[in-house]
Amino acid sequence: MTPADLSLTVLHAVRRAVDDGALRVDVPPVVKVERARPGGVGEYASNIALTLARPAGRTALDVAGILRERLRDAPGLRGVEITGPGFLNFTLRRDAGAELVRAIREAGSAYGSGTALAGTAPVRFAGPDDLARPSGLGERSDLHGLGEPAGPARTTRTTGTARTPRPADLTESRALIVTSTVVRLLRGQGADAGFGGGERVHVRAGEYRPEVLGVDAARWALLRPAPQDRPLDGAPLLVQHERNPLFRVRYAHSRVRRLLVNAAQLGFGPAYETPVDAPVLLGLLGDHPTVLLAAARHRAPDRVARHLEATADALLAFQHTVLPLGDEKPSAAHRSRLALAEAAGTVLAGGLSVLGISAPDRI
């Protein structure tokens, strides 16, 4: 990790703290890091906590603690310590990528799950029937259990005319999709979460239309925007084009699968043997557990979708370096890049699974 990489990593931690609501400040354009002074702690230091303390209305030590929590598992950092009135001191890892890739390979699609919310108070949301019929009006939604589709939507016929869904039905259709996803996120962090209570995730109206869009696009249209925002227009989500974020995420996963096939044909496979210069992609993969935890705490599946988009974009920018070009022979560098790409594909598949969306091997 270079000083520039470290600066971006700390800046990213500030942005996450602001997004999580832990800090209420304007995110600075840059974060200054410098070599630790002789006799100091670590290799680099930053006074960012002291800079943000006054606008945040908190002590520098409080701000430093908030940032350290978000930097603890950052790739490339072996340690983060707080010294003096609130200086952050950093010790770098020599090859964090190997540990990160190993952790993702061992966890598989469960990478990012944890026990951070284990032992917290049980969470019980209004059940599917309550969400689908908040006032006892109209038919139950076309969803069952935890929001999985059950075929084409049903209509109620009166004198031979199909009933037009009421606005409440549309709102609660989306509420069930969002709530079931939040339950999955909470359980993935060890929380005792389910239905049968009174808590609700307040969402803006949105109709679940798997019979028109297919399950994947129908769910993305409802989950990608923040719950209080309008659902996405479904038609653009069916277009296989880079302007379609759902296509980019799923294509990035399928591209990894193809890279693995192509590499096997060239006689090599994934093995992280030498450091890979891909700080953006490594940072996003390292952030995945934190994103899942924040999405669970804030009842915000859209955070997962946005993170998948960023990860897919970083992977698509990186994937051109994976296979040998021209007369190149497969080397440790190629094997390491392939291992990193495979890890990114695993994260994409796991994140899509949390949202109830498939990750095809080919598109």
Secondary structure, DSSP 8 states (H G I E B T S, - for coil): --HHHHHHHHHHHHHHHHHTTS--S---S----EE--TT-SSSEEE-HHHHHHHHHTS-HHHHHHHHHHHHTT-TTEEEEEEETTTEEEEEE-S-HHHHHHHHHHHHGGGTT--STTTTS--EEE--HHHHH-TTS-S---SEETTTEE-SS----EETTEE----HHHHHHHHHHHHHHHHHHHHHHTT--EEESSSB----------HHHH-HHHHHHHHHSS-TTS----SGGGGS-STT-HHHHHHHHHHHHHHHHHHHHHTT------S----HHHHHHHHHHHHHHHHHHHTT-HHHHHHHHHHHHHHHHHHGGGSS--TT----HHHHHHHHHHHHHHHHHHHHHHHTT----S--
